[in-house]
Amino acid sequence: MQVTRQSERWDLARCGAPARLAWTLQRAAWSAAQAALDAGDAGGALLRARDGGERDSAGPGIYADPSDPTKMFQQDDNTFRDAVTFATILAILWVFASAYTQLEKLP
């Protein structure tokens, strides 16, 4: 069950005017920040829905632990790292091969 709407009432009658004003301004700032976060979440949900829903709600590469569904773990995507490592090894081999051919040409 998820709380979708909540209403709070605070009695500030015994507080002074500056305290009431400060509390009201702080509450308005907090509410504005929460509204911005909610708008961001709604925008993200809209983009995910437009994406075709190919990704699960937790995100790509994020899986639930079968023994504890509230615990999540993320599997690293090493494809890019593997490609960089492979390219680096090829570059080092090319440098050694080039150096060897240049040394063979020396008198």
C-alpha positions in Angstrom: 0.0 0.0 0.0 1.3 3.4 -0.9 0.3 6.8 0.5 -0.7 9.0 -2.4 -2.1 12.0 -0.5 -1.4 13.3 3.0 -2.7 16.4 4.7 -1.1 18.0 7.8 -2.4 20.8 10.0 -0.2 22.7 12.5 -1.5 25.1 15.1 0.8 28.0 15.1 -1.5 30.3 17.1 0.9 30.4 20.1 4.0 31.3 18.0 5.0 34.8 17.3 4.5 36.4 13.8 8.2 36.0 12.8 8.2 32.3 13.8 5.0 31.7 11.9 6.4 33.5 8.8 9.7 31.6 9.0 7.9 28.2 9.4 5.5 29.0 6.5 8.4 30.0 4.2 10.4 27.0 5.1 7.4 24.7 4.5 6.7 26.4 1.1 10.3 25.9 0.1 10.2 22.3 1.1 6.9 21.8 -0.8 8.4 23.4 -3.9 11.4 21.1 -3.8 9.2 18.0 -3.3 7.0 19.2 -6.2 10.1 19.5 -8.4 11.2 16.0 -7.5 7.7 14.6 -8.2 7.7 16.4 -11.6 11.1 14.8 -12.4 9.8 11.4 -11.4 6.7 11.9 -13.5 8.8 13.0 -16.5 11.1 10.0 -16.1 8.1 7.7 -16.0 6.7 9.4 -19.1 10.1 8.9 -20.9 10.2 5.2 -19.8 6.7 4.7 -21.1 7.6 6.4 -24.4 10.7 4.2 -24.6 8.4 1.2 -25.0 8.8 -0.2 -21.5 11.7 -2.4 -22.5 13.4 -1.8 -19.2 12.1 -3.1 -15.9 11.1 -0.6 -13.2 14.3 -1.2 -11.2 16.4 -0.4 -14.3 18.8 -2.3 -16.5 21.2 -4.6 -14.8 19.4 -4.3 -11.4 18.0 -7.5 -9.9 16.2 -8.4 -6.8 17.8 -10.8 -4.3 15.6 -14.0 -4.5 16.0 -14.6 -0.7 15.0 -11.0 0.1 12.9 -9.1 -2.5 13.5 -5.8 -0.8 17.3 -6.1 -1.3 18.6 -5.2 -4.8 22.0 -5.8 -6.4 23.4 -4.5 -9.6 25.5 -6.4 -12.1 28.3 -4.4 -13.7 28.2 -3.9 -17.4 31.8 -4.6 -18.3 31.4 -4.5 -22.1 33.0 -1.0 -22.5 35.8 -1.8 -20.1 36.6 -5.1 -21.9 36.7 -3.2 -25.2 39.1 -0.6 -23.8 41.3 -3.3 -22.4 41.4 -5.3 -25.7 42.2 -2.1 -27.6 45.0 -1.2 -25.2 46.6 -4.7 -25.5 46.4 -4.4 -29.3 48.0 -1.0 -29.2 50.9 -2.3 -27.0 51.4 -5.2 -29.3 51.5 -2.9 -32.3 54.1 -0.7 -30.6 56.3 -3.7 -29.9 55.9 -5.0 -33.4 56.7 -1.6 -34.9 59.7 -1.2 -32.6 61.0 -4.7 -33.6 60.7 -4.0 -37.3 62.5 -0.6 -36.9 65.3 -2.4 -34.9 65.6 -5.0 -37.7 66.2 -2.2 -40.3 69.2 -0.8 -38.3 72.6 -1.6 -39.8 
